[in-house]
Amino acid sequence: MFRVDRDVLAEAVAWTARRLPTRPSQPVLAGMRLEVTEEQQLKLSSFDYEVSAEVTLEPQVGEPGVVLVSGRLLAEITKALPAHPVDFTVDGSKAVVTCGNSRFTLQTMPVDEYPSLPAMPPAAGLVGSDVFASAVAQVAVAVGKDDTLPMLTGVRMEIEGDTITLAATDRYRLAVRELKWQPQDADISAVAMIPGRTLADMAKTLTTGAEVEIALSSTGGTGEGMIGFTSGGRRTTTRLLDPEFPKYRSLLPTEFSARADLATGPFVEAVKRVALVAERNTPVRLAFTQGEVVLEAASGDEAQAVEVLPAEFDGEDINIAFNHQFLLEGLQAIDSDVARMQFTTATKPAILTGGKTTEDEEVPDYRYLIMPIRLSG
């Protein structure tokens, strides 16, 4: 049916298999569809009625045909094959994978029972693949994990002209990132609520091309329908969630009573060390004064940790506490050598951004809002 380089095939199969459902509602949905077209292109695809994935390759040898085999098994096989060209043939109800001295026989599945992949929605514009992957990763840390609140398990994408705004929240923190892109329509205005885990995985694995093409089935602001992404021979689609989402912009403070700038790396390492004695729900306390911050955590009367870091601090002294994991995830997401924390009071959310900015500069393109934990006493 076809011959293709082992590394090329293994990478394509692994990427396509990532979209296979863990618990397929129908046996055929565990399958991966392999097709050699009349144009001598090899297409590998998967679809579970929610998320689709397809990668297109140029085989060394190809004979038109279609076959469906277990996707995860094929992924395990291709990953383990020796470094030789792979021959894939079909013999009746069996598919045969041959590579060097290795030979595997797989049972085929009924192709006619497999659903057709959804058509890609209309193209809306292009964005740099690395920039997009970084932006999605920054907001994905705040995606909710409670499936009983589906509106918090997604990333809200707002498109206005040449600006995309991504936002996610789990009620305890909020991440917002703005980035520029190249829309086909300069006046485009659209809203899409994308499943968070799906978007994070898509963006991370679509860096094979320099740019990602974003395709939307709806640009009227309702968010209903489907969104698609294409890059470097890979295309993937997912159904959108209900667009309902908290009015997050009203949560972002615009005035602050204090500000601290710290070196991000040492801050991260200090939080990790202090958190070693913190139980799951025990906060890390931060006491900011001129020139320094004191980090402190304790686990009842059993263990305590204290560490002092230099900090450029401006404002009235403040004692504030945070969930240490939420704080770490925000610090690791800012992608800057300098972390800036801005405060209003010890009981109201703080804003974490990257880099030093002056009062005259624009709002940072990434903001991470984190709720404090009330201190007793």
Buried (B, 14 or more C-beta within 10 A) or exposed (E): BBBBBBEBBBBBBBBBBBBBBEEEEEEBBBBBBBBBEEEEBBBBBBBBEEBBBBBBBEBBEBEEBBBBBBBBBBBBBBEEBEEEBBBBBBEEEEBBBBBEEEEBEBEBBEBEEBEEBBEBBEBBBBBBBEBBBBBBBBBBBBBBEEEEEBBBBBBBBBBBEEEBBBBBBBEBBBBBBBBEBBBEEEEBEBBBBBBBBBBBBBBBBBBBBEBBBBBBBBBEEEBBBBBBBBBBBBBBBBBBBEBEBBEBEEEBBEEBBBBBBBBBEEBBEBBEEBBEBBEEEBBBBBBBBEEBBBBBBBEEEEEEBEBEBEBBBBBEEBBBBBBBBBBBBBBEBBEBEBBBBBBBBBEEBBBBBBBBBEEEEEEBBBBBBBBBBEEEE
